[in-house]
Amino acid sequence: MTPPNLPCVLVVDDEPAILRAVGAGLEARGYRVVTAADGTSALAAVKDDPPDVIVLDLGLPDVDGVDVCRQIRRSSSVPVIVLSAEGSDSRKIAALDEGADDYVTKPFSMPELLARVRVALRHREQAKPENADVLVVGDVHIDLAHHRVTVAGQVLDLTPKEFGFLVVLARQPGRVLTHRTILQEVWGPEYGTETQYLRVYASQLRKKMDEDAARPRLITEPGVGYRLVSRESDEASTW
């Protein structure tokens, strides 16, 4: 019998071979696995046995995977890693806008998926700050009350928009936030397509906070959005 205190991963996919392979890979690494072959079963599993991470295929036979993600987010903050087909950026973006945390593109390797699960669990813990006025992502410390940011102990001189951009990412460390989400959070609800703003501010932030370009903290997800991590190489090296 699997010990009940192991981290639980709910794997949702309508392909039996993927369910078997992913389930076996996760169990071999010490996770408790629950599987579902459709969206209805997945939503029931989330309610009956709340998982610690969900791996969600977007192409389900009964309920669209994006809608499943939307329904999960109505009642749960559990990390959701979506599985998407090659080249389906619009589907990734739709899922991320509905609250998904990360994505893996099919075909994928088991080591990559395992690493994403580990990162999701780690960031879930980081997202529970002891002091709500201070956000901490690795060596990035953001004092919200005083609009003060330090990186590795060095104070950064940020503009209001740079500060807002960084705060939005730091509130959900490791999670991919889409261009539209960031624009609406920082610039306002009437914005959503002005991605050139983000390119400019992301470049400025990197110049100020990432002295080692090979190990950036601010990660670009091409065509999708951005994420803030402790150190790019610390996490990418496990993928």
TORKOL-4160 file (C-alpha; in steps of 0.2 Angstrom, whole numbers, padded with zeros to 4 digits, m for minus):
239
<pt num="1" X="0000" Y="0000" Z="0000"/>
<pt num="2" X="0006" Y="0017" Z="m0005"/>
<pt num="3" X="0010" Y="0028" Z="0011"/>
<pt num="4" X="m0004" Y="0042" Z="0011"/>
<pt num="5" X="0008" Y="0056" Z="0016"/>
<pt num="6" X="0018" Y="0055" Z="m0001"/>
<pt num="7" X="0015" Y="0070" Z="m0012"/>
<pt num="8" X="0000" Y="0066" Z="m0023"/>
<pt num="9" X="0000" Y="0069" Z="m0042"/>
<pt num="10" X="m0016" Y="0068" Z="m0052"/>
<pt num="11" X="m0012" Y="0064" Z="m0070"/>
<pt num="12" X="m0026" Y="0067" Z="m0082"/>
<pt num="13" X="m0025" Y="0060" Z="m0100"/>
<pt num="14" X="m0036" Y="0050" Z="m0112"/>
<pt num="15" X="m0022" Y="0040" Z="m0118"/>
<pt num="16" X="m0020" Y="0024" Z="m0108"/>
<pt num="17" X="m0001" Y="0022" Z="m0113"/>
<pt num="18" X="0003" Y="0040" Z="m0106"/>
<pt num="19" X="m0007" Y="0037" Z="m0090"/>
<pt num="20" X="0003" Y="0020" Z="m0087"/>
<pt num="21" X="0020" Y="0028" Z="m0092"/>
<pt num="22" X="0018" Y="0044" Z="m0082"/>
<pt num="23" X="0010" Y="0035" Z="m0067"/>
<pt num="24" X="0025" Y="0022" Z="m0067"/>
<pt num="25" X="0038" Y="0036" Z="m0068"/>
<pt num="26" X="0030" Y="0046" Z="m0054"/>
<pt num="27" X="0028" Y="0032" Z="m0043"/>
<pt num="28" X="0046" Y="0026" Z="m0045"/>
<pt num="29" X="0051" Y="0043" Z="m0039"/>
<pt num="30" X="0041" Y="0042" Z="m0023"/>
<pt num="31" X="0024" Y="0051" Z="m0028"/>
<pt num="32" X="0007" Y="0044" Z="m0025"/>
<pt num="33" X="m0002" Y="0044" Z="m0042"/>
<pt num="34" X="m0021" Y="0046" Z="m0046"/>
<pt num="35" X="m0026" Y="0045" Z="m0064"/>
<pt num="36" X="m0041" Y="0051" Z="m0074"/>
<pt num="37" X="m0045" Y="0048" Z="m0092"/>
<pt num="38" X="m0057" Y="0063" Z="m0094"/>
<pt num="39" X="m0062" Y="0080" Z="m0087"/>
<pt num="40" X="m0077" Y="0074" Z="m0077"/>
<pt num="41" X="m0067" Y="0061" Z="m0068"/>
<pt num="42" X="m0053" Y="0074" Z="m0065"/>
<pt num="43" X="m0064" Y="0086" Z="m0057"/>
<pt num="44" X="m0072" Y="0073" Z="m0046"/>
<pt num="45" X="m0054" Y="0067" Z="m0041"/>
<pt num="46" X="m0049" Y="0085" Z="m0036"/>
<pt num="47" X="m0064" Y="0086" Z="m0025"/>
<pt num="48" X="m0063" Y="0069" Z="m0017"/>
<pt num="49" X="m0044" Y="0067" Z="m0015"/>
<pt num="50" X="m0036" Y="0084" Z="m0017"/>
<pt num="51" X="m0019" Y="0082" Z="m0025"/>
<pt num="52" X="m0003" Y="0092" Z="m0023"/>
<pt num="53" X="0000" Y="0094" Z="m0042"/>
<pt num="54" X="m0010" Y="0091" Z="m0057"/>
<pt num="55" X="m0003" Y="0085" Z="m0074"/>
<pt num="56" X="m0017" Y="0090" Z="m0086"/>
<pt num="57" X="m0019" Y="0085" Z="m0104"/>
<pt num="58" X="m0029" Y="0099" Z="m0114"/>
<pt num="59" X="m0036" Y="0087" Z="m0127"/>
<pt num="60" X="m0049" Y="0077" Z="m0117"/>
<pt num="61" X="m0064" Y="0068" Z="m0124"/>
<pt num="62" X="m0078" Y="0076" Z="m0113"/>
<pt num="63" X="m0073" Y="0093" Z="m0106"/>
<pt num="64" X="m0060" Y="0104" Z="m0114"/>
<pt num="65" X="m0044" Y="0104" Z="m0104"/>
<pt num="66" X="m0044" Y="0123" Z="m0103"/>
<pt num="67" X="m0062" Y="0123" Z="m0095"/>
<pt num="68" X="m0056" Y="0109" Z="m0083"/>
<pt num="69" X="m0042" Y="0121" Z="m0078"/>
<pt num="70" X="m0055" Y="0135" Z="m0076"/>
<pt num="71" X="m0066" Y="0125" Z="m0065"/>
<pt num="72" X="m0051" Y="0119" Z="m0054"/>
<pt num="73" X="m0046" Y="0137" Z="m0051"/>
<pt num="74" X="m0063" Y="0141" Z="m0044"/>
<pt num="75" X="m0060" Y="0131" Z="m0028"/>
<pt num="76" X="m0041" Y="0126" Z="m0028"/>
<pt num="77" X="m0024" Y="0134" Z="m0030"/>
<pt num="78" X="m0016" Y="0117" Z="m0033"/>
<pt num="79" X="m0002" Y="0119" Z="m0046"/>
<pt num="80" X="m0007" Y="0113" Z="m0063"/>
<pt num="81" X="0005" Y="0108" Z="m0077"/>
<pt num="82" X="m0004" Y="0107" Z="m0094"/>
<pt num="83" X="0001" Y="0095" Z="m0108"/>
<pt num="84" X="m0001" Y="0103" Z="m0125"/>
<pt num="85" X="0002" Y="0097" Z="m0143"/>
<pt num="86" X="0017" Y="0104" Z="m0152"/>
<pt num="87" X="0014" Y="0121" Z="m0159"/>
<pt num="88" X="m0002" Y="0125" Z="m0149"/>
<pt num="89" X="0004" Y="0141" Z="m0142"/>
<pt num="90" X="m0014" Y="0148" Z="m0142"/>
<pt num="91" X="m0020" Y="0133" Z="m0131"/>
<pt num="92" X="m0005" Y="0135" Z="m0119"/>
<pt num="93" X="m0009" Y="0153" Z="m0117"/>
<pt num="94" X="m0028" Y="0150" Z="m0114"/>
<pt num="95" X="m0024" Y="0137" Z="m0101"/>
<pt num="96" X="m0011" Y="0149" Z="m0092"/>
<pt num="97" X="m0024" Y="0163" Z="m0093"/>
<pt num="98" X="m0036" Y="0152" Z="m0084"/>
<pt num="99" X="m0024" Y="0148" Z="m0070"/>
<pt num="100" X="m0012" Y="0134" Z="m0076"/>
<pt num="101" X="0006" Y="0136" Z="m0068"/>
<pt num="102" X="0017" Y="0128" Z="m0082"/>
<pt num="103" X="0016" Y="0118" Z="m0097"/>
<pt num="104" X="0025" Y="0103" Z="m0106"/>
<pt num="105" X="0024" Y="0101" Z="m0124"/>
<pt num="106" X="0021" Y="0084" Z="m0132"/>
<pt num="107" X="0031" Y="0073" Z="m0135"/>
<pt num="108" X="0040" Y="0076" Z="m0119"/>
<pt num="109" X="0053" Y="0066" Z="m0109"/>
<pt num="110" X="0049" Y="0059" Z="m0092"/>
<pt num="111" X="0064" Y="0068" Z="m0083"/>
<pt num="112" X="0058" Y="0085" Z="m0089"/>
<pt num="113" X="0040" Y="0081" Z="m0082"/>
<pt num="114" X="0048" Y="0075" Z="m0066"/>
<pt num="115" X="0058" Y="0091" Z="m0064"/>
<pt num="116" X="0042" Y="0102" Z="m0068"/>
<pt num="117" X="0033" Y="0093" Z="m0054"/>
<pt num="118" X="0047" Y="0095" Z="m0042"/>
<pt num="119" X="0048" Y="0114" Z="m0046"/>
<pt num="120" X="0029" Y="0116" Z="m0045"/>
<pt num="121" X="0030" Y="0108" Z="m0027"/>
<pt num="122" X="0044" Y="0119" Z="m0022"/>
<pt num="123" X="0036" Y="0135" Z="m0028"/>
<pt num="124" X="0020" Y="0130" Z="m0020"/>
<pt num="125" X="0029" Y="0131" Z="m0003"/>
<pt num="126" X="0038" Y="0147" Z="m0008"/>
<pt num="127" X="0021" Y="0155" Z="m0012"/>
<pt num="128" X="0017" Y="0155" Z="0007"/>
<pt num="129" X="0027" Y="0170" Z="0013"/>
<pt num="130" X="0028" Y="0172" Z="0032"/>
<pt num="131" X="0027" Y="0191" Z="0030"/>
<pt num="132" X="0014" Y="0196" Z="0017"/>
<pt num="133" X="0023" Y="0213" Z="0015"/>
<pt num="134" X="0039" Y="0204" Z="0009"/>
<pt num="135" X="0040" Y="0193" Z="m0006"/>
<pt num="136" X="0056" Y="0182" Z="m0008"/>
<pt num="137" X="0061" Y="0172" Z="m0023"/>
<pt num="138" X="0078" Y="0165" Z="m0020"/>
<pt num="139" X="0090" Y="0180" Z="m0017"/>
<pt num="140" X="0077" Y="0192" Z="m0024"/>
<pt num="141" X="0068" Y="0201" Z="m0009"/>
<pt num="142" X="0054" Y="0213" Z="m0012"/>
<pt num="143" X="0048" Y="0225" Z="0002"/>
<pt num="144" X="0030" Y="0230" Z="m0004"/>
<pt num="145" X="0027" Y="0243" Z="0009"/>
<pt num="146" X="0043" Y="0253" Z="0005"/>
<pt num="147" X="0044" Y="0248" Z="m0014"/>
<pt num="148" X="0062" Y="0242" Z="m0011"/>
<pt num="149" X="0070" Y="0227" Z="m0020"/>
<pt num="150" X="0086" Y="0219" Z="m0016"/>
<pt num="151" X="0095" Y="0205" Z="m0026"/>
<pt num="152" X="0109" Y="0196" Z="m0018"/>
<pt num="153" X="0109" Y="0210" Z="m0005"/>
<pt num="154" X="0111" Y="0224" Z="m0018"/>
<pt num="155" X="0097" Y="0237" Z="m0019"/>
<pt num="156" X="0090" Y="0239" Z="m0036"/>
<pt num="157" X="0084" Y="0256" Z="m0043"/>
<pt num="158" X="0068" Y="0252" Z="m0052"/>
<pt num="159" X="0054" Y="0262" Z="m0060"/>
<pt num="160" X="0036" Y="0260" Z="m0054"/>
<pt num="161" X="0032" Y="0249" Z="m0069"/>
<pt num="162" X="0048" Y="0239" Z="m0067"/>
<pt num="163" X="0043" Y="0236" Z="m0049"/>
<pt num="164" X="0025" Y="0232" Z="m0054"/>
<pt num="165" X="0031" Y="0219" Z="m0067"/>
<pt num="166" X="0043" Y="0211" Z="m0055"/>
<pt num="167" X="0030" Y="0210" Z="m0041"/>
<pt num="168" X="0017" Y="0202" Z="m0052"/>
<pt num="169" X="0029" Y="0188" Z="m0056"/>
<pt num="170" X="0036" Y="0186" Z="m0038"/>
<pt num="171" X="0018" Y="0184" Z="m0031"/>
<pt num="172" X="0018" Y="0167" Z="m0041"/>
<pt num="173" X="0036" Y="0161" Z="m0042"/>
<pt num="174" X="0040" Y="0149" Z="m0055"/>
<pt num="175" X="0023" Y="0150" Z="m0063"/>
<pt num="176" X="0022" Y="0155" Z="m0081"/>
<pt num="177" X="0012" Y="0171" Z="m0083"/>
<pt num="178" X="0005" Y="0176" Z="m0100"/>
<pt num="179" X="0008" Y="0193" Z="m0109"/>
<pt num="180" X="m0010" Y="0197" Z="m0106"/>
<pt num="181" X="m0010" Y="0193" Z="m0088"/>
<pt num="182" X="0005" Y="0204" Z="m0084"/>
<pt num="183" X="m0001" Y="0219" Z="m0095"/>
<pt num="184" X="m0018" Y="0219" Z="m0087"/>
<pt num="185" X="m0010" Y="0218" Z="m0069"/>
<pt num="186" X="0003" Y="0231" Z="m0072"/>
<pt num="187" X="m0004" Y="0243" Z="m0085"/>
<pt num="188" X="m0023" Y="0240" Z="m0083"/>
<pt num="189" X="m0038" Y="0230" Z="m0089"/>
<pt num="190" X="m0038" Y="0239" Z="m0106"/>
<pt num="191" X="m0021" Y="0232" Z="m0110"/>
<pt num="192" X="m0018" Y="0215" Z="m0117"/>
<pt num="193" X="m0009" Y="0215" Z="m0133"/>
<pt num="194" X="0005" Y="0228" Z="m0131"/>
<pt num="195" X="0018" Y="0214" Z="m0129"/>
<pt num="196" X="0032" Y="0227" Z="m0135"/>
<pt num="197" X="0030" Y="0235" Z="m0117"/>
<pt num="198" X="0035" Y="0219" Z="m0109"/>
<pt num="199" X="0050" Y="0216" Z="m0120"/>
<pt num="200" X="0056" Y="0233" Z="m0116"/>
<pt num="201" X="0053" Y="0231" Z="m0097"/>
<pt num="202" X="0060" Y="0213" Z="m0096"/>
<pt num="203" X="0076" Y="0219" Z="m0105"/>
<pt num="204" X="0078" Y="0233" Z="m0092"/>
<pt num="205" X="0074" Y="0222" Z="m0077"/>
<pt num="206" X="0087" Y="0209" Z="m0083"/>
<pt num="207" X="0101" Y="0222" Z="m0085"/>
<pt num="208" X="0098" Y="0227" Z="m0067"/>
<pt num="209" X="0095" Y="0211" Z="m0059"/>
<pt num="210" X="0104" Y="0197" Z="m0069"/>
<pt num="211" X="0123" Y="0200" Z="m0069"/>
<pt num="212" X="0125" Y="0183" Z="m0076"/>
<pt num="213" X="0116" Y="0182" Z="m0092"/>
<pt num="214" X="0118" Y="0163" Z="m0093"/>
<pt num="215" X="0108" Y="0161" Z="m0077"/>
<pt num="216" X="0094" Y="0173" Z="m0078"/>
<pt num="217" X="0081" Y="0174" Z="m0064"/>
<pt num="218" X="0068" Y="0182" Z="m0076"/>
<pt num="219" X="0064" Y="0169" Z="m0089"/>
<pt num="220" X="0056" Y="0172" Z="m0106"/>
<pt num="221" X="0043" Y="0159" Z="m0113"/>
<pt num="222" X="0044" Y="0163" Z="m0131"/>
<pt num="223" X="0026" Y="0168" Z="m0138"/>
<pt num="224" X="0018" Y="0164" Z="m0121"/>
<pt num="225" X="0025" Y="0175" Z="m0107"/>
<pt num="226" X="0037" Y="0176" Z="m0092"/>
<pt num="227" X="0041" Y="0168" Z="m0076"/>
<pt num="228" X="0053" Y="0172" Z="m0061"/>
<pt num="229" X="0064" Y="0159" Z="m0054"/>
<pt num="230" X="0077" Y="0157" Z="m0041"/>
<pt num="231" X="0090" Y="0154" Z="m0053"/>
<pt num="232" X="0087" Y="0148" Z="m0071"/>
<pt num="233" X="0102" Y="0136" Z="m0071"/>
<pt num="234" X="0097" Y="0129" Z="m0054"/>
<pt num="235" X="0080" Y="0123" Z="m0061"/>
<pt num="236" X="0084" Y="0120" Z="m0079"/>
<pt num="237" X="0098" Y="0109" Z="m0075"/>
<pt num="238" X="0085" Y="0096" Z="m0068"/>
<pt num="239" X="0074" Y="0096" Z="m0084"/>
